[in-house]
Amino acid sequence: MHEAGIAGYEANAWQCVVGPAHPPAPVVAKLNAALADLMRSAEGQRHFLTLGMQPLTSTPAELGGYIRSEIARWAAVVKAAGAEAR
């Protein structure tokens, strides 16, 4: 987009693992630790890099903050564009 003359444009595709609302904290911690171990393992790194993905990890709180920031960011874009759901 920068080459097209549009400065400050950034859009990324990302994936995450979510579950039902209000799960027990020990379950969240155990699943997050297992996923983080996978993402940091040589096999996990190789697998996701082969798919063209950058494997990253975060805490559940960090992910929640990121999701909230993305909602706010893209809601502003939708509003500025005058788009609406039908």
N, CA, C and O atoms as a printed pandas DataFrame, in Angstrom:
     atom_number atom_name residue_name chain_id  residue_number  x_coord  y_coord  z_coord
0              1         N          MET        A               1    0.823   -1.186    0.000
1              2        CA          MET        A               1    0.000    0.000    0.000
2              3         C          MET        A               1    0.870    1.254    0.000
3              4         O          MET        A               1    0.518    2.276   -0.590
4              5         N          HIS        A               2    2.011    1.153    0.673
5              6        CA          HIS        A               2    2.915    2.299    0.706
6              7         C          HIS        A               2    3.358    2.666   -0.711
7              8         O          HIS        A               2    3.429    3.843   -1.065
8              9         N          GLU        A               3    3.655    1.639   -1.519
9             10        CA          GLU        A               3    4.084    1.883   -2.896
10            11         C          GLU        A               3    2.970    2.504   -3.730
11            12         O          GLU        A               3    3.245    3.165   -4.731
12            13         N          ALA        A               4    1.716    2.299   -3.331
13            14        CA          ALA        A               4    0.575    2.883   -4.034
14            15         C          ALA        A               4    0.277    4.296   -3.541
15            16         O          ALA        A               4   -0.672    4.932   -3.999
16            17         N          GLY        A               5    1.098    4.785   -2.600
17            18        CA          GLY        A               5    0.918    6.141   -2.107
18            19         C          GLY        A               5    0.024    6.264   -0.888
19            20         O          GLY        A               5   -0.377    7.367   -0.517
20            21         N          ILE        A               6   -0.290    5.137   -0.264
21            22        CA          ILE        A               6   -1.143    5.156    0.927
22            23         C          ILE        A               6   -0.252    4.938    2.144
23            24         O          ILE        A               6    0.199    3.823    2.409
24            25         N          ALA        A               7   -0.007    6.014    2.875
25            26        CA          ALA        A               7    0.883    5.934    4.037
26            27         C          ALA        A               7    0.120    5.460    5.272
27            28         O          ALA        A               7   -1.074    5.724    5.415
28            29         N          GLY        A               8    0.815    4.766    6.151
29            30        CA          GLY        A               8    0.255    4.368    7.425
30            31         C          GLY        A               8   -0.731    3.220    7.368
31            32         O          GLY        A               8   -1.392    2.931    8.365
32            33         N          TYR        A               9   -0.846    2.560    6.230
33            34        CA          TYR        A               9   -1.793    1.448    6.098
34            35         C          TYR        A               9   -1.166    0.183    6.664
35            36         O          TYR        A               9   -0.019   -0.139    6.355
36            37         N          GLU        A              10   -1.908   -0.522    7.480
37            38        CA          GLU        A              10   -1.451   -1.805    8.008
38            39         C          GLU        A              10   -2.653   -2.708    8.219
39            40         O          GLU        A              10   -3.620   -2.325    8.878
40            41         N          ALA        A              11   -2.590   -3.890    7.665
41            42        CA          ALA        A              11   -3.629   -4.891    7.879
42            43         C          ALA        A              11   -2.945   -6.250    7.938
43            44         O          ALA        A              11   -2.122   -6.579    7.083
44            45         N          ASN        A              12   -3.287   -7.025    8.937
45            46        CA          ASN        A              12   -2.694   -8.346    9.117
46            47         C          ASN        A              12   -3.791   -9.377    9.290
47            48         O          ASN        A              12   -4.837   -9.102    9.878
48            49         N          ALA        A              13   -3.540  -10.552    8.775
49            50        CA          ALA        A              13   -4.422  -11.684    9.058
50            51         C          ALA        A              13   -3.853  -12.396   10.277
51            52         O          ALA        A              13   -2.640  -12.583   10.380
52            53         N          TRP        A              14   -4.714  -12.788   11.191
53            54        CA          TRP        A              14   -4.237  -13.497   12.374
54            55         C          TRP        A              14   -5.277  -14.507   12.816
55            56         O          TRP        A              14   -6.464  -14.373   12.516
56            57         N          GLN        A              15   -4.828  -15.494   13.516
57            58        CA          GLN        A              15   -5.697  -16.528   14.045
58            59         C          GLN        A              15   -5.416  -16.667   15.533
59            60         O          GLN        A              15   -4.325  -16.353   16.008
60            61         N          CYS        A              16   -6.418  -17.142   16.255
61            62        CA          CYS        A              16   -6.239  -17.412   17.672
62            63         C          CYS        A              16   -7.171  -18.552   18.066
63            64         O          CYS        A              16   -8.039  -18.960   17.295
64            65         N          VAL        A              17   -6.978  -19.048   19.257
65            66        CA          VAL        A              17   -7.831  -20.101   19.786
66            67         C          VAL        A              17   -8.698  -19.471   20.876
67            68         O          VAL        A              17   -8.185  -18.842   21.802
68            69         N          VAL        A              18   -9.996  -19.642   20.760
69            70        CA          VAL        A              18  -10.936  -19.129   21.757
70            71         C          VAL        A              18  -11.871  -20.256   22.172
71            72         O          VAL        A              18  -11.950  -21.295   21.516
72            73         N          GLY        A              19  -12.572  -20.030   23.265
73            74        CA          GLY        A              19  -13.521  -21.020   23.764
74            75         C          GLY        A              19  -14.744  -20.318   24.303
75            76         O          GLY        A              19  -14.922  -19.117   24.096
76            77         N          PRO        A              20  -15.581  -21.056   24.989
77            78        CA          PRO        A              20  -16.787  -20.451   25.557
78            79         C          PRO        A              20  -16.432  -19.415   26.618
79            80         O          PRO        A              20  -15.330  -19.424   27.167
80            81         N          ALA        A              21  -17.372  -18.529   26.896
81            82        CA          ALA        A              21  -17.156  -17.471   27.889
82            83         C          ALA        A              21  -16.983  -18.059   29.286
83            84         O          ALA        A              21  -17.623  -19.046   29.648
84            85         N          HIS        A              22  -16.116  -17.436   30.048
85            86        CA          HIS        A              22  -15.912  -17.718   31.475
86            87         C          HIS        A              22  -15.498  -19.153   31.803
87            88         O          HIS        A              22  -16.101  -19.776   32.676
88            89         N          PRO        A              23  -14.486  -19.687   31.123
89            90        CA          PRO        A              23  -14.009  -21.025   31.485
90            91         C          PRO        A              23  -13.209  -20.942   32.795
91            92         O          PRO        A              23  -12.777  -19.857   33.182
92            93         N          PRO        A              24  -13.012  -22.062   33.469
93            94        CA          PRO        A              24  -12.206  -22.048   34.685
94            95         C          PRO        A              24  -10.755  -21.624   34.381
95            96         O          PRO        A              24  -10.155  -22.092   33.413
96            97         N          ALA        A              25  -10.219  -20.757   35.198
97            98        CA          ALA        A              25   -8.857  -20.238   34.985
98            99         C          ALA        A              25   -7.808  -21.341   34.847
99           100         O          ALA        A              25   -6.924  -21.210   34.001
100          101         N          PRO        A              26   -7.858  -22.425   35.635
101          102        CA          PRO        A              26   -6.859  -23.483   35.469
102          103         C          PRO        A              26   -6.912  -24.143   34.089
103          104         O          PRO        A              26   -5.881  -24.543   33.548
104          105         N          VAL        A              27   -8.106  -24.255   33.526
105          106        CA          VAL        A              27   -8.259  -24.844   32.185
106          107         C          VAL        A              27   -7.623  -23.913   31.153
107          108         O          VAL        A              27   -6.888  -24.368   30.276
108          109         N          VAL        A              28   -7.899  -22.623   31.254
109          110        CA          VAL        A              28   -7.311  -21.643   30.334
110          111         C          VAL        A              28   -5.791  -21.675   30.440
111          112         O          VAL        A              28   -5.101  -21.680   29.420
112          113         N          ALA        A              29   -5.271  -21.696   31.644
113          114        CA          ALA        A              29   -3.815  -21.705   31.849
114          115         C          ALA        A              29   -3.182  -22.951   31.241
115          116         O          ALA        A              29   -2.134  -22.869   30.600
116          117         N          LYS        A              30   -3.815  -24.103   31.440
117          118        CA          LYS        A              30   -3.266  -25.354   30.906
118          119         C          LYS        A              30   -3.279  -25.361   29.377
119          120         O          LYS        A              30   -2.293  -25.740   28.746
120          121         N          LEU        A              31   -4.390  -24.944   28.790
121          122        CA          LEU        A              31   -4.468  -24.891   27.325
122          123         C          LEU        A              31   -3.496  -23.874   26.749
123          124         O          LEU        A              31   -2.850  -24.142   25.736
124          125         N          ASN        A              32   -3.383  -22.704   27.383
125          126        CA          ASN        A              32   -2.466  -21.685   26.893
126          127         C          ASN        A              32   -1.025  -22.181   26.961
127          128         O          ASN        A              32   -0.250  -21.952   26.033
128          129         N          ALA        A              33   -0.657  -22.855   28.047
129          130        CA          ALA        A              33    0.704  -23.383   28.180
130          131         C          ALA        A              33    0.996  -24.427   27.109
131          132         O          ALA        A              33    2.080  -24.434   26.525
132          133         N          ALA        A              34    0.029  -25.313   26.849
133          134        CA          ALA        A              34    0.222  -26.344   25.826
134          135         C          ALA        A              34    0.372  -25.728   24.443
135          136         O          ALA        A              34    1.235  -26.142   23.668
136          137         N          LEU        A              35   -0.461  -24.744   24.129
137          138        CA          LEU        A              35   -0.357  -24.080   22.822
138          139         C          LEU        A              35    0.947  -23.303   22.697
139          140         O          LEU        A              35    1.570  -23.305   21.635
140          141         N          ALA        A              36    1.362  -22.643   23.763
141          142        CA          ALA        A              36    2.623  -21.897   23.727
142          143         C          ALA        A              36    3.801  -22.849   23.525
143          144         O          ALA        A              36    4.728  -22.545   22.775
144          145         N          ASP        A              37    3.761  -24.004   24.197
145          146        CA          ASP        A              37    4.826  -25.006   24.003
146          147         C          ASP        A              37    4.881  -25.457   22.553
147          148         O          ASP        A              37    5.963  -25.576   21.977
148          149         N          LEU        A              38    3.723  -25.706   21.961
149          150        CA          LEU        A              38    3.672  -26.115   20.557
150          151         C          LEU        A              38    4.239  -25.028   19.652
151          152         O          LEU        A              38    5.057  -25.308   18.775
152          153         N          MET        A              39    3.808  -23.800   19.864
153          154        CA          MET        A              39    4.240  -22.703   18.999
154          155         C          MET        A              39    5.740  -22.429   19.113
155          156         O          MET        A              39    6.359  -21.962   18.157
156          157         N          ARG        A              40    6.327  -22.718   20.279
157          158        CA          ARG        A              40    7.759  -22.496   20.474
158          159         C          ARG        A              40    8.602  -23.696   20.085
159          160         O          ARG        A              40    9.821  -23.573   19.964
160          161         N          SER        A              41    7.991  -24.843   19.888
161          162        CA          SER        A              41    8.751  -26.046   19.538
162          163         C          SER        A              41    9.310  -25.924   18.120
163          164         O          SER        A              41    8.771  -25.196   17.287
164          165         N          ALA        A              42   10.383  -26.640   17.868
165          166        CA          ALA        A              42   10.984  -26.632   16.524
166          167         C          ALA        A              42    9.972  -27.116   15.490
167          168         O          ALA        A              42    9.871  -26.546   14.404
168          169         N          GLU        A              43    9.227  -28.162   15.822
169          170        CA          GLU        A              43    8.233  -28.696   14.892
170          171         C          GLU        A              43    7.122  -27.685   14.634
171          172         O          GLU        A              43    6.712  -27.489   13.490
172          173         N          GLY        A              44    6.642  -27.052   15.679
173          174        CA          GLY        A              44    5.592  -26.045   15.522
174          175         C          GLY        A              44    6.075  -24.861   14.706
175          176         O          GLY        A              44    5.374  -24.392   13.810
176          177         N          GLN        A              45    7.269  -24.378   15.010
177          178        CA          GLN        A              45    7.846  -23.263   14.247
178          179         C          GLN        A              45    7.955  -23.629   12.773
179          180         O          GLN        A              45    7.548  -22.862   11.900
180          181         N          ARG        A              46    8.509  -24.810   12.503
181          182        CA          ARG        A              46    8.685  -25.261   11.115
182          183         C          ARG        A              46    7.338  -25.355   10.402
183          184         O          ARG        A              46    7.203  -24.907    9.264
184          185         N          HIS        A              47    6.348  -25.935   11.068
185          186        CA          HIS        A              47    5.032  -26.124   10.461
186          187         C          HIS        A              47    4.406  -24.779   10.072
187          188         O          HIS        A              47    3.976  -24.595    8.934
188          189         N          PHE        A              48    4.361  -23.851   11.021
189          190        CA          PHE        A              48    3.691  -22.583   10.732
190          191         C          PHE        A              48    4.486  -21.726    9.752
191          192         O          PHE        A              48    3.897  -21.036    8.920
192          193         N          LEU        A              49    5.798  -21.762    9.838
193          194        CA          LEU        A              49    6.609  -21.014    8.874
194          195         C          LEU        A              49    6.430  -21.571    7.468
195          196         O          LEU        A              49    6.428  -20.811    6.499
196          197         N          THR        A              50    6.282  -22.881    7.344
197          198        CA          THR        A              50    6.020  -23.507    6.040
198          199         C          THR        A              50    4.706  -23.011    5.454
199          200         O          THR        A              50    4.567  -22.901    4.236
200          201         N          LEU        A              51    3.747  -22.714    6.314
201          202        CA          LEU        A              51    2.454  -22.189    5.868
202          203         C          LEU        A              51    2.505  -20.680    5.598
203          204         O          LEU        A              51    1.504  -20.084    5.200
204          205         N          GLY        A              52    3.665  -20.072    5.814
205          206        CA          GLY        A              52    3.795  -18.630    5.610
206          207         C          GLY        A              52    3.270  -17.826    6.782
207          208         O          GLY        A              52    2.949  -16.646    6.641
208          209         N          MET        A              53    3.182  -18.467    7.940
209          210        CA          MET        A              53    2.658  -17.806    9.128
210          211         C          MET        A              53    3.784  -17.563   10.129
211          212         O          MET        A              53    4.736  -18.339   10.202
212          213         N          GLN        A              54    3.670  -16.501   10.883
213          214        CA          GLN        A              54    4.637  -16.207   11.936
214          215         C          GLN        A              54    4.041  -16.671   13.263
215          216         O          GLN        A              54    3.112  -16.046   13.773
216          217         N          PRO        A              55    4.566  -17.761   13.825
217          218        CA          PRO        A              55    3.990  -18.277   15.063
218          219         C          PRO        A              55    4.330  -17.381   16.254
219          220         O          PRO        A              55    5.500  -17.154   16.559
220          221         N          LEU        A              56    3.300  -16.881   16.915
221          222        CA          LEU        A              56    3.463  -16.012   18.081
222          223         C          LEU        A              56    2.626  -16.554   19.224
223          224         O          LEU        A              56    1.660  -17.287   19.010
224          225         N          THR        A              57    2.999  -16.192   20.422
225          226        CA          THR        A              57    2.218  -16.571   21.593
226          227         C          THR        A              57    1.929  -15.327   22.416
227          228         O          THR        A              57    2.591  -14.299   22.273
228          229         N          SER        A              58    0.933  -15.439   23.275
229          230        CA          SER        A              58    0.611  -14.355   24.190
230          231         C          SER        A              58   -0.116  -14.948   25.383
231          232         O          SER        A              58   -0.413  -16.142   25.419
232          233         N          THR        A              59   -0.391  -14.117   26.332
233          234        CA          THR        A              59   -1.228  -14.544   27.444
234          235         C          THR        A              59   -2.687  -14.336   27.047
235          236         O          THR        A              59   -2.971  -13.577   26.120
236          237         N          PRO        A              60   -3.609  -14.997   27.735
237          238        CA          PRO        A              60   -5.028  -14.742   27.457
238          239         C          PRO        A              60   -5.390  -13.260   27.616
239          240         O          PRO        A              60   -6.186  -12.734   26.838
240          241         N          ALA        A              61   -4.816  -12.591   28.610
241          242        CA          ALA        A              61   -5.115  -11.166   28.811
242          243         C          ALA        A              61   -4.588  -10.325   27.649
243          244         O          ALA        A              61   -5.263   -9.402   27.194
244          245         N          GLU        A              62   -3.392  -10.640   27.171
245          246        CA          GLU        A              62   -2.837   -9.909   26.025
246          247         C          GLU        A              62   -3.704  -10.118   24.788
247          248         O          GLU        A              62   -3.971   -9.171   24.049
248          249         N          LEU        A              63   -4.141  -11.351   24.562
249          250        CA          LEU        A              63   -5.008  -11.633   23.415
250          251         C          LEU        A              63   -6.314  -10.865   23.525
251          252         O          LEU        A              63   -6.782  -10.291   22.542
252          253         N          GLY        A              64   -6.906  -10.849   24.712
253          254        CA          GLY        A              64   -8.147  -10.102   24.903
254          255         C          GLY        A              64   -7.965   -8.630   24.590
255          256         O          GLY        A              64   -8.824   -8.018   23.954
256          257         N          GLY        A              65   -6.858   -8.058   25.029
257          258        CA          GLY        A              65   -6.569   -6.655   24.732
258          259         C          GLY        A              65   -6.390   -6.422   23.245
259          260         O          GLY        A              65   -6.865   -5.424   22.703
260          261         N          TYR        A              66   -5.698   -7.353   22.579
261          262        CA          TYR        A              66   -5.489   -7.218   21.133
262          263         C          TYR        A              66   -6.816   -7.290   20.391
263          264         O          TYR        A              66   -7.071   -6.491   19.491
264          265         N          ILE        A              67   -7.655   -8.237   20.763
265          266        CA          ILE        A              67   -8.961   -8.364   20.108
266          267         C          ILE        A              67   -9.778   -7.084   20.293
267          268         O          ILE        A              67  -10.382   -6.588   19.342
268          269         N          ARG        A              68   -9.795   -6.550   21.521
269          270        CA          ARG        A              68  -10.542   -5.303   21.761
270          271         C          ARG        A              68   -9.976   -4.155   20.917
271          272         O          ARG        A              68  -10.739   -3.353   20.381
272          273         N          SER        A              69   -8.655   -4.071   20.796
273          274        CA          SER        A              69   -8.061   -2.984   20.000
274          275         C          SER        A              69   -8.382   -3.151   18.514
275          276         O          SER        A              69   -8.602   -2.161   17.816
276          277         N          GLU        A              70   -8.412   -4.379   18.031
277          278        CA          GLU        A              70   -8.753   -4.619   16.627
278          279         C          GLU        A              70  -10.221   -4.284   16.353
279          280         O          GLU        A              70  -10.545   -3.725   15.305
280          281         N          ILE        A              71  -11.097   -4.621   17.280
281          282        CA          ILE        A              71  -12.513   -4.275   17.110
282          283         C          ILE        A              71  -12.669   -2.763   17.006
283          284         O          ILE        A              71  -13.357   -2.263   16.115
284          285         N          ALA        A              72  -12.031   -2.041   17.915
285          286        CA          ALA        A              72  -12.121   -0.578   17.891
286          287         C          ALA        A              72  -11.522   -0.013   16.608
287          288         O          ALA        A              72  -12.086    0.893   15.994
288          289         N          ARG        A              73  -10.398   -0.546   16.219
289          290        CA          ARG        A              73   -9.713   -0.059   15.015
290          291         C          ARG        A              73  -10.576   -0.241   13.776
291          292         O          ARG        A              73  -10.773    0.704   13.012
292          293         N          TRP        A              74  -11.091   -1.447   13.572
293          294        CA          TRP        A              74  -11.837   -1.725   12.360
294          295         C          TRP        A              74  -13.245   -1.163   12.412
295          296         O          TRP        A              74  -13.827   -0.884   11.364
296          297         N          ALA        A              75  -13.809   -0.987   13.597
297          298        CA          ALA        A              75  -15.109   -0.324   13.707
298          299         C          ALA        A              75  -14.996    1.112   13.209
299          300         O          ALA        A              75  -15.901    1.618   12.547
300          301         N          ALA        A              76  -13.885    1.762   13.529
301          302        CA          ALA        A              76  -13.667    3.132   13.055
302          303         C          ALA        A              76  -13.532    3.173   11.538
303          304         O          ALA        A              76  -14.021    4.103   10.897
304          305         N          VAL        A              77  -12.880    2.183   10.966
305          306        CA          VAL        A              77  -12.731    2.119    9.505
306          307         C          VAL        A              77  -14.088    1.920    8.845
307          308         O          VAL        A              77  -14.411    2.583    7.859
308          309         N          VAL        A              78  -14.878    1.007    9.390
309          310        CA          VAL        A              78  -16.214    0.743    8.838
310          311         C          VAL        A              78  -17.076    1.996    8.926
311          312         O          VAL        A              78  -17.763    2.355    7.970
312          313         N          LYS        A              79  -17.035    2.652   10.068
313          314        CA          LYS        A              79  -17.836    3.887   10.254
314          315         C          LYS        A              79  -17.381    4.973    9.279
315          316         O          LYS        A              79  -18.212    5.636    8.658
316          317         N          ALA        A              80  -16.077    5.157    9.143
317          318        CA          ALA        A              80  -15.553    6.191    8.239
318          319         C          ALA        A              80  -15.926    5.900    6.789
319          320         O          ALA        A              80  -16.114    6.817    5.989
320          321         N          ALA        A              81  -16.033    4.602    6.457
321          322        CA          ALA        A              81  -16.397    4.219    5.088
322          323         C          ALA        A              81  -17.904    4.314    4.843
323          324         O          ALA        A              81  -18.364    4.239    3.703
324          325         N          GLY        A              82  -18.661    4.479    5.921
325          326        CA          GLY        A              82  -20.109    4.540    5.780
326          327         C          GLY        A              82  -20.744    3.186    5.515
327          328         O          GLY        A              82  -21.890    3.108    5.072
328          329         N          ALA        A              83  -20.004    2.121    5.784
329          330        CA          ALA        A              83  -20.541    0.772    5.560
330          331         C          ALA        A              83  -21.487    0.396    6.676
331          332         O          ALA        A              83  -21.396    0.914    7.789
332          333         N          GLU        A              84  -22.398   -0.514    6.366
333          334        CA          GLU        A              84  -23.311   -1.015    7.381
334          335         C          GLU        A              84  -23.677   -2.456    7.075
335          336         O          GLU        A              84  -23.650   -2.891    5.924
336          337         N          ALA        A              85  -24.018   -3.185    8.123
337          338        CA          ALA        A              85  -24.405   -4.591    7.967
338          339         C          ALA        A              85  -25.843   -4.666    7.478
339          340         O          ALA        A              85  -26.666   -3.822    7.834
340          341         N          ARG        A              86  -26.143   -5.646    6.684
341          342        CA          ARG        A              86  -27.520   -5.856    6.195
342          343         C          ARG        A              86  -27.928   -7.263    6.466
343          344         O          ARG        A              86  -29.047   -7.655    6.137
